[in-house]
Amino acid sequence: MHSHTNRRSFISAAGTAGALALAGCLEGGNETGGDRTIKMGMVVAETGSLSSVGVPLRDVGHLPRIQINDADTSTSAEVSVQDSQTDPQQSISAAQSLANSGFPAVVGPLLSEATIQVTNEIYKPRQIVCCTPGSTSPRLTSLDDDDFVYRTISSDAFQGRALAQTASDRVGASSASVVYVNDAYGQALNETFSETFESNGGTIEAQVAVGQQEQSYVSQLEKAMSNDPDALFVVAFPAGGSQLLRDFYSNYSRDTPIVVPDSMRDPELPGNVGEPLTNITGVSSVAAGPGKDFVADLYSEEYDADTPPFYSYMYDASAILMLANAAAGANDGSEIKAQMQPVANPDGEVVSPENFAEGVQMAADGTTVQYRGASSNVDFDENGDMKRVNYAVFVYNEDGSVEDVDTIEYAAD
């Protein structure tokens, strides 16, 4: 399924088709001649519990393609989108479809569990490079992926620490219970938060695993709240999280602070819950790259909408895969993988969102480049993780707006 969202997208697709007819559609090997087409896939949640975030992030992922195809260069770009349905098994099918169509690099999935399973089933055996803007599980750091998996967002090894610090220092909780989705994302945050909170002198009263999207969370909340914790840490996604919060507000006092991670930062959440979320404090990755404002303006101009959460990580994931493809000179996963570190880490001519199309052509022409992105300077460590991460502490205001009130910074150990 190809996803093109506006008039310019259809024009770009037509240009891509022409380039493919001239250059050929190659699954591997170097492309000859002056013109070539960069091929990239996306596995994103167009349906399911993450669709409210996945659909606009899909649109962000198209921006580097639009920039390349609008530029007067000898390089064009083709993007194919497959719906993950916010489900690991469907993500495998989506990635399989892209692999069978000869796409050597893929942005996504967003879910950590999905990325892990797709890596084992598709990315590693088919030698496809993955860059995910949303998979935060620490398990990705040690995943046996043959260096085919990267991420522009930070590991939950850092986010869990930031959340525990927020619960202790900002919220003032000395005891907490955890309600978490029972997948790689939720398990990792529960573990890291609980370990850090206890090491800071706090007490974990209960740890309750839940399904991603259940009809009711009343019984699980009863377990979590039975010992009257000072705070409740909730790891959920917007669809299931909305129901969980409705059940909470129907049965418990909003005097109990709730702490949430980045997955629960959603401008539509207050309206979906139907209650002011003023007792919620959250932690989310924050864009600190030099190109963040440019990308925000580019998105607003292209789609006439405000930027979604995680937009900077999505843009950078898409951009870095295309830049590495240009440097590799081939739609070949192994060759693209070999360029991921060189085009990202400091050395060479600076490429940013502002001059991205020009930078892609420079890389295609053999110039050494370094990418500085929207989310960060995008410096990968040996595991494909970010070397330095920044978090925003956010709150929901009475009117439903989301406000950043503090920042927390960590460097990789």
CORBEL-V658244 format. One line per field, one symbol per residue. ss: DSSP state (H for helix, E for strand, - for the rest). phi: phi as a letter, one per 40 degrees, with the letter a starting at -180 (. if undefined). psi: psi as a letter, one per 40 degrees, with the letter a starting at -180 (. if undefined). Layout:
ss: ???
phi: ???
psi: ???
//
This chain:
ss: ------HHHHHHHHHHHHHHHHH------E-----EEEEEEEEE------HHHHHHHHHHHHHHHHHHHH----EEEEEEEEE----HHHHHHHHHHHHH----EEE----HHHHHHHHHHHHHHH--EEEE-----HHH--------EEE----HHHHHHHHHHHHHHH----EEEEEEE--HHHHHHHHHHHHHHHH---EEEEEEEE-------HHHHHHHH-----EEEEE--HHHHHHHHHHHHHH-----EEEE-HHH----HHHHH------EEEEEE------HHHHHHHHHHHH-------HHHHHHHHHHHHHHHHHH-E--HHHHHHHHHHHH----EEEEHHHHHHHHHHHH----EEEE-------E-----E-EEEEEEEEE-----EEEEEEEEEE--
phi: .cbbbadccccccccccccccccgbbcagccbgccabcbabbbbccbgcbcccccccdccccdcccccccccbcbbbbbbbbccffadcccccccccccccgccabchccccdccccccccbdcccfbcbbbcbcbcccccbccbfgcbbacccccdccccccccccccccgcbaabbbbccbdcccccdccdcccccccgcbccabbcbccabcabcccccccccbfccabcbbabdccccccccccccbbcccccbbbcccbcacccdcccgbcbccbbbbadbcbccbcccccccccccbfacccdgdcccdcccccccccccccgacbdcccdcbccdccccihccbbdcbccccccdcccgccbbcbbccacfcccccgcccbbbbbcbbccdcgcbbcbabbbbbdc
psi: hhhheadddddddddddddddddihhdiihhiidhihhhiihhigeiaeedddddddddddedddddddeigiehiihhhhhheffhdddddddddddddefheihhiidhddddddddddddddefhhhhheehehedddehgeffehiieiiiedddddddddddddddfheiiihhihgaddddddddddddddddeeihhdihhiiidgidiedddddddedegidihhhhiiddddddddddddeeiieehihhiadeehheedddddeihfeehhihiihheieedddddddddddefiiiiieddddddddddddddddddeighdddddeedddedihhahhhiddfdddddddddeehhihhhaddaefhiaeeeiidhiiihhiihideeihhheiihhiii.
//
